[in-house]
Amino acid sequence: MDQEYRMEGAASVEQKGWPVGDRMTLPWVVLAVVLTAGCVGGEPDPGPSPTASPLPTSTAALGKGFEKLSGLRLPEDATGLKVDAELLEGDRPYYRLRYETTRGGAEVACTADNFTFYPSDGPPDAEQREEFSIGEHRTEIAETVECTGDHPTNGLVQRGVLVVFPADGAKRDDGEPDGEDTAMVYAYASENPG
C-alpha cells in the first residue's frame, strides 16, 4: 500500500518535470510550492499597523479624561482650560491642567472627598511650582491653597490641586476691583502601578 502511494505521488510529480528520488522528495516539493505561492502575488506585508493613542487630543476630551480619572469636577465657570496628558510606563494616564475660575469655583475643587488642604499666604513655593508646573505669575499672589489626596474609591489614583489667588482679584474695564476674587487652578491626576 505504501509502495502504491509513493508511485502514484511520484508519477504526478514526474509529469510536472520534477525529478523524484527517495521518499522525502514529495514533501519537499509540496513545501517549495507552498512557500513559492506565499511569495508570489498578493500585497506585500505592510508591517505592524500603528495603533491609535488611547488618550484623546482635544482639550474638552482631555478635561473629561481628567475628571473620570481623578473623580474631580471642573467648575462651570472655568475659563482658559489647558490640559496636557501622557501615558506613563505601563500605559498609566497622567493629566496636568490649569484654568481660571472664581473663588467659589476654586473652592469646589478643594472640597472633594478624601482631600486634605493646606492654605498659605503668598505665592507657591519652589516645590509646589515644580509639582504643578507653575510658571511665574504677572500679578502679586495673596494666597495659595494646596489640596492633595488619593481618589476616594481607587487608592491607586493620586491627585492634587493648587489654587493661586491674585492680590488684586478681578477687575472691571476701568481697572477697579469688581468684588469677585479670581483664582488660577493647577491640578494633576495620575495612576500609580497596581
C-alpha positions as CSV (number, residue, x, y, z in Angstrom):
1,M,0.0,0.0,0.0
2,D,2.8,2.4,0.9
3,Q,4.6,1.5,-2.4
4,E,1.4,2.3,-4.4
5,Y,1.1,5.7,-2.8
6,R,4.7,6.6,-3.5
7,M,4.4,5.5,-7.0
8,E,1.2,7.5,-7.6
9,G,2.7,10.6,-6.0
10,A,5.9,10.1,-7.9
11,A,4.1,9.8,-11.2
12,S,2.2,13.0,-10.7
13,V,5.3,14.9,-9.7
14,E,7.3,13.4,-12.6
15,Q,4.6,14.6,-15.0
16,K,5.4,18.2,-14.0
17,G,9.1,17.6,-14.8
18,W,10.4,17.4,-11.3
19,P,12.8,14.5,-10.5
20,V,11.7,12.1,-7.9
21,G,14.4,10.4,-5.8
22,D,13.6,9.0,-2.5
23,R,10.6,9.0,-0.2
24,M,11.3,12.6,1.1
25,T,11.1,14.3,-2.3
26,L,7.4,14.7,-2.4
27,P,7.1,16.6,0.9
28,W,9.9,18.9,-0.1
29,V,8.3,19.6,-3.4
30,V,5.0,20.4,-1.7
31,L,6.8,22.7,0.8
32,A,8.5,24.5,-2.1
33,V,5.2,25.0,-3.9
34,V,3.5,26.4,-0.7
35,L,6.4,28.8,0.0
36,T,6.5,30.0,-3.6
37,A,2.8,30.6,-3.6
38,G,3.2,32.7,-0.4
39,C,5.9,34.8,-2.0
40,V,4.3,35.4,-5.4
41,G,1.3,37.7,-5.9
42,G,-0.8,39.3,-3.2
43,E,0.1,42.5,-1.4
44,P,3.3,43.0,0.5
45,D,3.1,42.8,4.2
46,P,2.9,46.4,5.4
47,G,4.3,45.5,8.8
48,P,2.7,46.3,12.1
49,S,-0.1,48.8,11.8
50,P,0.2,51.9,14.0
51,T,-2.1,51.9,17.0
52,A,-4.1,55.0,17.8
53,S,-3.2,56.7,21.1
54,P,-5.6,55.8,23.8
55,L,-5.6,59.4,25.0
56,P,-7.8,62.0,23.3
57,T,-6.4,65.0,21.7
58,S,-9.0,67.8,22.2
59,T,-9.0,69.9,25.3
60,A,-12.6,69.1,26.1
61,A,-12.0,65.3,25.8
62,L,-8.8,65.6,27.9
63,G,-10.8,67.5,30.5
64,K,-13.3,64.7,30.6
65,G,-10.5,62.2,30.9
66,F,-9.1,64.1,33.9
67,E,-12.5,64.2,35.5
68,K,-13.0,60.5,35.0
69,L,-9.6,59.5,36.4
70,S,-9.5,62.0,39.3
71,G,-13.1,62.0,40.4
72,L,-12.9,65.8,40.4
73,R,-15.2,68.1,38.5
74,L,-14.2,71.2,36.6
75,P,-16.4,74.2,37.8
76,E,-19.0,75.6,35.4
77,D,-17.2,79.0,35.4
78,A,-13.8,77.6,34.4
79,T,-12.1,79.6,31.6
80,G,-8.9,79.2,29.7
81,L,-8.7,75.5,30.3
82,K,-5.3,73.9,29.2
83,V,-4.8,70.2,29.6
84,D,-1.8,68.0,29.0
85,A,-1.8,64.2,29.1
86,E,0.7,61.5,28.7
87,L,1.0,57.8,29.3
88,L,3.5,56.7,31.8
89,E,5.2,53.3,31.8
90,G,2.6,50.6,31.8
91,D,0.0,52.8,29.9
92,R,-0.9,54.6,33.1
93,P,-2.5,58.0,32.3
94,Y,-1.1,61.3,33.8
95,Y,-3.1,64.5,33.4
96,R,-1.9,68.0,34.2
97,L,-4.2,71.0,33.8
98,R,-4.9,74.7,34.6
99,Y,-7.8,77.0,34.4
100,E,-9.1,80.3,35.7
101,T,-12.2,80.5,37.9
102,T,-13.9,82.4,40.7
103,R,-13.2,81.8,44.3
104,G,-16.3,79.7,44.5
105,G,-15.2,77.6,41.6
106,A,-11.8,77.1,43.2
107,E,-13.4,76.1,46.5
108,V,-15.4,73.4,44.7
109,A,-12.1,71.8,43.6
110,C,-10.7,71.6,47.1
111,T,-13.8,70.4,48.9
112,A,-13.7,67.0,47.1
113,D,-13.8,63.8,49.2
114,N,-10.5,62.5,50.6
115,F,-8.7,65.8,50.1
116,T,-6.5,67.5,52.7
117,F,-5.9,71.2,52.1
118,Y,-3.1,73.4,53.2
119,P,-3.6,77.2,52.9
120,S,-0.6,79.6,52.9
121,D,-0.1,83.3,52.4
122,G,1.8,84.4,49.4
123,P,2.9,82.7,46.2
124,P,3.6,78.9,45.7
125,D,7.0,77.7,46.9
126,A,9.6,76.1,44.6
127,E,8.3,72.6,45.4
128,Q,4.7,73.5,44.5
129,R,5.9,75.2,41.3
130,E,7.7,72.1,40.2
131,E,5.0,69.7,41.2
132,F,2.2,71.6,39.5
133,S,4.3,73.0,36.6
134,I,3.6,76.6,37.5
135,G,5.4,79.5,35.7
136,E,5.9,83.0,37.0
137,H,2.7,85.0,37.8
138,R,2.4,88.5,36.5
139,T,0.5,89.6,39.5
140,E,1.1,89.6,43.2
141,I,-0.2,86.5,44.9
142,A,-2.2,86.9,48.1
143,E,-2.9,83.3,49.0
144,T,-2.1,79.8,47.9
145,V,-4.1,76.7,48.8
146,E,-2.9,73.2,48.1
147,C,-5.2,70.2,48.2
148,T,-3.9,66.6,47.9
149,G,-5.2,63.1,48.4
150,D,-5.9,59.9,46.6
151,H,-9.1,59.0,44.8
152,P,-11.8,58.0,47.4
153,T,-12.6,54.7,45.7
154,N,-9.4,54.0,43.9
155,G,-6.3,54.4,46.0
156,L,-4.0,53.9,43.0
157,V,-5.1,57.4,41.7
158,Q,-3.2,60.3,43.2
159,R,-4.5,63.8,42.6
160,G,-3.6,67.3,43.6
161,V,-4.9,70.8,43.2
162,L,-3.1,74.1,43.8
163,V,-5.2,77.3,43.9
164,V,-3.5,80.7,43.5
165,F,-5.4,83.8,44.4
166,P,-4.1,87.1,43.0
167,A,-4.0,90.0,45.4
168,D,-6.0,92.3,43.1
169,G,-8.8,89.9,42.3
170,A,-10.9,90.5,39.2
171,K,-11.0,94.0,37.7
172,R,-13.7,95.9,35.8
173,D,-12.9,97.5,32.4
174,D,-12.0,100.7,34.3
175,G,-9.4,98.9,36.3
176,E,-11.3,98.9,39.6
177,P,-11.9,95.7,41.6
178,D,-15.3,94.2,40.8
179,G,-15.7,92.5,44.2
180,E,-15.2,89.0,42.7
181,D,-12.0,87.1,43.5
182,T,-10.4,85.2,40.7
183,A,-8.2,82.2,41.0
184,M,-5.8,80.2,38.9
185,V,-6.2,76.5,39.5
186,Y,-3.5,73.9,38.7
187,A,-4.2,70.2,39.0
188,Y,-2.8,66.8,38.3
189,A,-4.1,63.2,38.4
190,S,-2.0,60.1,37.9
191,E,-2.5,56.4,38.3
192,N,0.2,54.5,40.2
193,P,1.3,51.0,39.2
194,G,-1.1,48.4,40.6
